[in-house]
């Protein structure tokens, strides 16, 4: 597998990969060949490696890796990829994982680092046993959390589920916003809409906090534009703006994953901080997600307090390390 081939992930294999993702145990956007293409074109480095498993000719497992020195890791970066894993067919997960493990064992590495593994990952459950069978040890460690909010069918039920203090504070801020700002939540979904809105998102992201401005370097902004463009073509992306009249005061970049809406990143205009537009844009996103029929709102990586104020619970993300010698 050449560097160019891994970066482009083009042709028949990409289509097979997308088809596999549709029937996989985990279906996160970060596991898609389209995400990999966007990330690799901007940040890819090291020696690429793509391992795949087949049964009766059909693709049943796949995962992209990169080798740096003696270490082999998933291709990607925990700073921008919230979840990672092997992509495994749900009806053949154990068999496919075993085949992928045998492929990895045939390569030269001293340390295998599998980061971004969410709770319930079949890799977490089965790979330590596979390693032990080959005389190796897999050590797991807690890497991060992705708070997730289970959504009831109605907004009123959601409000009732919040602790009294959090509910009272949220409603107080919402009343003030509606009294002053004429708020609405604008939704952009088509490739044309998201392409036209991404620069406003990047601007609001950068001005919201100094650490976000540092994060959103020129190379990161190029990645975001490319990623949004590529993924919008496949229906993954939703870009939301909290509008106060004609002004876009806050922005939310989300991914659609079946019945789950994932909040990937956000930003707001500090000029409207007195109206709590950062928090309330997320609250209005909760209301929108309920009305749209989503079952969960995944806030993805980070233990920011607002996620718990809105009722989310932690899903733990793990890292597995396997060492030879």
C-alpha positions as CSV (number, residue, x, y, z in Angstrom):
1,X,0.0,0.0,0.0
2,X,1.6,3.2,-1.1
3,X,1.3,6.6,0.6
4,X,-0.7,8.0,-2.3
5,X,-3.0,5.0,-2.4
6,X,-3.8,5.3,1.3
7,X,-4.4,9.1,1.0
8,X,-6.7,8.8,-2.0
9,X,-8.5,5.6,-0.9
10,X,-10.1,5.5,-4.4
11,X,-11.8,3.1,-6.6
12,X,-13.5,-0.2,-5.9
13,X,-11.9,-0.7,-2.4
14,X,-13.4,2.6,-1.2
15,X,-16.9,1.6,-2.3
16,X,-16.4,-1.8,-0.6
17,X,-15.2,0.0,2.5
18,X,-18.3,2.2,2.6
19,X,-20.5,-0.8,2.1
20,X,-18.8,-2.6,5.0
21,X,-19.2,0.5,7.2
22,X,-22.9,0.4,6.6
23,X,-23.1,-3.1,8.2
24,X,-20.3,-2.8,10.7
25,X,-20.4,-3.1,14.5
26,X,-19.3,0.6,14.8
27,X,-20.3,3.1,12.1
28,X,-18.6,6.3,13.1
29,X,-17.7,8.8,10.4
30,X,-14.1,8.7,11.7
31,X,-13.9,5.1,10.4
32,X,-14.9,6.0,6.8
33,X,-12.5,6.1,3.9
34,X,-13.7,9.6,3.1
35,X,-12.6,10.9,6.5
36,X,-9.3,9.1,6.1
37,X,-8.8,10.7,2.7
38,X,-9.4,14.2,4.1
39,X,-7.1,13.7,7.1
40,X,-4.3,12.0,5.1
41,X,-4.2,14.7,2.4
42,X,-3.5,17.3,5.1
43,X,-1.7,15.5,7.9
44,X,-0.6,12.0,6.7
45,X,2.9,11.0,7.6
46,X,5.0,8.0,8.2
47,X,4.7,4.7,6.3
48,X,1.0,3.8,5.6
49,X,-0.4,0.3,6.0
50,X,-3.9,-0.9,5.1
51,X,-5.0,-4.3,6.5
52,X,-8.1,-6.0,5.3
53,X,-10.0,-9.3,5.8
54,X,-12.3,-11.1,3.4
55,X,-14.6,-14.1,3.6
56,X,-15.8,-15.7,0.4
57,X,-14.5,-12.7,-1.5
58,X,-16.5,-10.2,0.6
59,X,-14.7,-7.5,2.7
60,X,-15.4,-8.3,6.4
61,X,-12.8,-6.1,8.1
62,X,-10.5,-3.2,7.4
63,X,-8.3,-0.7,9.2
64,X,-5.7,2.0,8.2
65,X,-2.4,2.2,10.1
66,X,0.7,4.3,9.9
67,X,4.2,3.2,11.0
68,X,6.5,5.7,12.7
69,X,9.8,4.2,13.8
70,X,9.0,1.0,15.7
71,X,5.4,2.0,16.4
72,X,2.3,1.1,14.5
73,X,-0.8,3.1,15.2
74,X,-4.2,3.8,13.6
75,X,-3.9,6.4,10.8
76,X,-5.3,9.6,12.3
77,X,-4.9,11.8,15.3
78,X,-6.9,11.8,18.6
79,X,-7.0,15.6,18.5
80,X,-9.4,15.4,15.5
81,X,-10.6,11.8,15.4
82,X,-12.9,11.1,18.4
83,X,-13.3,7.4,17.9
84,X,-11.2,4.8,16.1
85,X,-11.4,1.0,15.7
86,X,-11.2,-1.8,13.2
87,X,-14.2,-1.7,10.9
88,X,-15.7,-5.1,11.4
89,X,-18.8,-6.7,9.8
90,X,-21.4,-7.2,12.5
91,X,-22.1,-10.8,11.5
92,X,-18.4,-11.7,11.4
93,X,-16.7,-9.5,13.8
94,X,-14.6,-12.0,15.8
95,X,-13.5,-13.9,12.6
96,X,-12.6,-10.6,10.9
97,X,-10.7,-9.3,13.9
98,X,-8.7,-12.5,14.1
99,X,-7.7,-12.2,10.4
100,X,-6.7,-8.6,10.8
101,X,-4.6,-9.5,13.9
102,X,-2.8,-12.2,11.9
103,X,-2.1,-9.6,9.1
104,X,-0.6,-7.2,11.7
105,X,1.5,-9.9,13.3
106,X,3.1,-10.4,9.9
107,X,4.5,-6.9,9.9
108,X,7.6,-5.5,11.7
109,X,6.7,-3.4,14.8
110,X,7.7,-3.2,18.4
111,X,4.6,-1.4,19.7
112,X,1.0,-1.5,18.4
113,X,-1.1,1.5,19.7
114,X,-4.8,1.2,19.2
115,X,-6.3,4.5,20.4
116,X,-9.8,5.8,20.4
117,X,-11.6,2.5,21.2
118,X,-15.1,3.2,22.7
119,X,-16.9,1.2,25.3
120,X,-18.4,-1.9,23.8
121,X,-15.7,-2.2,21.1
122,X,-15.2,-5.8,20.1
123,X,-11.5,-5.0,19.8
124,X,-11.4,-4.2,23.6
125,X,-13.1,-7.5,24.3
126,X,-11.2,-9.8,22.0
127,X,-7.8,-8.4,21.1
128,X,-6.1,-8.9,24.5
129,X,-6.9,-12.6,24.2
130,X,-5.5,-12.8,20.7
131,X,-2.4,-11.1,21.9
132,X,-2.0,-13.6,24.8
133,X,-2.3,-16.5,22.4
134,X,0.8,-15.1,20.6
135,X,2.7,-14.6,23.8
136,X,2.1,-10.8,23.9
137,X,0.4,-8.6,26.4
138,X,-2.2,-5.9,25.6
139,X,-2.5,-3.2,28.3
140,X,-5.5,-1.0,28.3
141,X,-5.8,2.5,29.6
142,X,-8.5,5.2,29.9
143,X,-7.9,7.8,27.2
144,X,-10.9,10.2,27.3
145,X,-14.6,10.4,27.6
146,X,-17.3,11.2,25.1
147,X,-20.4,12.4,27.0
148,X,-23.7,11.1,25.4
149,X,-27.2,12.3,26.0
150,X,-30.1,9.8,25.5
151,X,-33.0,11.7,24.0
152,X,-36.6,11.2,25.0
153,X,-39.4,11.7,22.4
154,X,-40.5,15.1,23.7
155,X,-38.7,18.3,24.7
156,X,-40.8,18.6,27.8
157,X,-39.7,15.2,28.9
158,X,-36.1,16.2,28.4
159,X,-36.5,19.3,30.5
160,X,-38.2,17.2,33.3
161,X,-35.2,14.8,33.2
162,X,-32.8,17.5,34.2
163,X,-31.9,18.2,37.9
164,X,-34.1,21.1,39.2
165,X,-31.2,23.6,39.4
166,X,-30.0,22.9,35.9
167,X,-33.5,23.0,34.5
168,X,-34.3,26.3,36.2
169,X,-31.0,27.9,34.9
170,X,-31.5,26.6,31.4
171,X,-35.1,27.9,31.2
172,X,-34.1,31.3,32.7
173,X,-31.4,31.8,30.0
174,X,-33.7,30.6,27.2
175,X,-36.4,33.1,28.3
176,X,-33.9,35.9,28.3
177,X,-32.7,34.9,24.8
178,X,-36.2,34.8,23.4
179,X,-37.0,38.1,25.0
180,X,-34.0,39.8,23.5
181,X,-32.6,38.0,20.5
182,X,-35.3,36.5,18.2
183,X,-33.4,33.2,18.0
184,X,-33.6,30.5,15.4
185,X,-31.5,27.5,14.5
186,X,-30.5,27.5,10.9
187,X,-29.7,24.1,9.4
188,X,-27.3,23.5,6.4
189,X,-27.1,20.0,5.0
190,X,-26.4,20.0,1.2
191,X,-22.9,20.2,-0.2
192,X,-23.7,23.7,-1.6
193,X,-25.1,24.9,1.8
194,X,-22.2,23.6,3.9
195,X,-19.6,24.9,1.5
196,X,-21.2,28.4,1.7
197,X,-21.3,28.3,5.5
198,X,-18.0,26.7,6.5
199,X,-16.1,30.0,6.6
200,X,-18.6,31.5,9.0
201,X,-18.2,28.4,11.2
202,X,-14.4,28.8,11.1
203,X,-14.6,32.5,12.0
204,X,-16.9,31.9,15.0
205,X,-14.8,29.0,16.2
206,X,-11.6,31.1,16.1
207,X,-13.0,34.1,17.9
208,X,-14.8,32.2,20.6
209,X,-11.7,31.4,22.7
210,X,-7.9,31.8,22.5
211,X,-7.3,28.1,22.7
212,X,-9.7,27.5,19.8
213,X,-7.9,30.2,17.7
214,X,-4.6,28.3,18.3
215,X,-6.1,25.0,17.4
216,X,-7.6,26.3,14.1
217,X,-4.3,26.9,12.3
218,X,-4.3,27.4,8.6
219,X,-3.6,23.7,8.0
220,X,-6.4,22.7,10.4
221,X,-8.8,25.1,8.6
222,X,-7.8,23.5,5.3
223,X,-8.6,20.1,6.8
224,X,-12.0,21.3,8.0
225,X,-12.9,22.7,4.7
226,X,-11.9,19.6,2.8
227,X,-13.5,17.3,5.4
228,X,-16.8,19.1,5.3
229,X,-16.8,19.2,1.5
230,X,-16.0,15.5,1.1
231,X,-18.4,14.3,3.9
232,X,-21.3,16.5,2.8
233,X,-21.4,14.7,-0.5
234,X,-22.2,11.5,1.5
235,X,-24.8,13.1,3.8
236,X,-22.7,12.9,7.0
237,X,-22.6,16.6,7.8
238,X,-25.0,19.1,9.4
239,X,-23.9,22.6,10.0
240,X,-26.1,24.7,12.4
241,X,-26.1,28.4,13.2
242,X,-27.9,30.1,16.1
243,X,-29.2,33.2,14.5
244,X,-30.3,36.3,16.4
245,X,-32.4,38.0,13.7
246,X,-30.0,38.2,10.7
247,X,-26.8,37.6,12.7
248,X,-25.1,34.2,13.0
249,X,-24.1,34.3,16.7
250,X,-23.0,30.7,17.2
251,X,-22.1,27.7,15.1
252,X,-22.3,23.9,15.5
253,X,-20.6,21.3,13.2
254,X,-22.3,17.9,13.6
255,X,-22.3,14.5,12.0
256,X,-25.3,12.2,11.4
257,X,-24.7,8.6,12.4
258,X,-28.0,6.7,12.1
259,X,-30.2,7.7,15.0
260,X,-27.3,9.6,16.7
261,X,-26.4,13.2,16.1
262,X,-22.7,13.9,17.0
263,X,-21.6,17.4,17.9
264,X,-18.1,17.7,16.6
265,X,-17.1,21.3,17.2
266,X,-18.6,24.7,17.8
267,X,-17.9,28.4,18.2
268,X,-19.7,31.6,19.0
269,X,-19.3,35.4,18.9
270,X,-18.1,36.8,22.2
271,X,-20.1,39.9,21.5
272,X,-23.2,37.8,22.4
273,X,-21.7,36.0,25.4
274,X,-24.0,37.9,27.8
275,X,-26.9,36.0,26.1
276,X,-25.1,32.6,26.7
277,X,-25.3,31.8,23.0
278,X,-22.6,29.1,23.4
279,X,-24.6,27.0,25.8
280,X,-28.0,27.9,24.3
281,X,-27.0,26.9,20.8
282,X,-26.4,23.4,22.2
283,X,-29.7,23.5,24.1
284,X,-31.5,24.4,20.9
285,X,-29.6,21.6,19.2
286,X,-31.0,19.2,21.8
287,X,-34.5,20.5,21.0
288,X,-33.9,20.1,17.3
289,X,-32.5,16.6,17.6
290,X,-35.6,15.5,19.6
291,X,-37.9,17.0,17.0
292,X,-35.9,15.4,14.2
293,X,-36.3,11.9,15.8
294,X,-32.7,11.3,16.9
295,X,-32.3,8.9,19.8
296,X,-28.9,10.2,21.1
297,X,-26.8,13.3,21.0
298,X,-23.1,12.5,21.3
299,X,-21.0,15.4,22.4
300,X,-17.8,13.5,21.5
301,X,-14.5,14.0,23.2
302,X,-14.0,16.2,26.2
303,X,-15.5,16.6,29.7
304,X,-16.6,20.2,29.3
305,X,-19.1,21.2,32.1
306,X,-21.9,22.2,29.7
307,X,-22.3,18.6,28.5
308,X,-23.2,17.5,32.0
309,X,-25.3,20.6,32.6
310,X,-27.4,19.4,29.6
311,X,-27.7,15.9,31.1
312,X,-25.0,13.8,29.3
313,X,-23.3,10.7,30.7
314,X,-19.8,9.6,30.0
315,X,-18.9,7.0,27.4
316,X,-15.3,6.0,28.1
317,X,-12.7,5.9,25.3
318,X,-9.7,3.5,25.7
319,X,-6.3,2.9,24.3
320,X,-4.7,-0.5,24.0
321,X,-0.9,-1.0,23.7
322,X,0.6,-4.2,22.6
323,X,4.4,-4.6,22.9
324,X,6.8,-7.1,21.4
325,X,10.0,-8.1,23.1
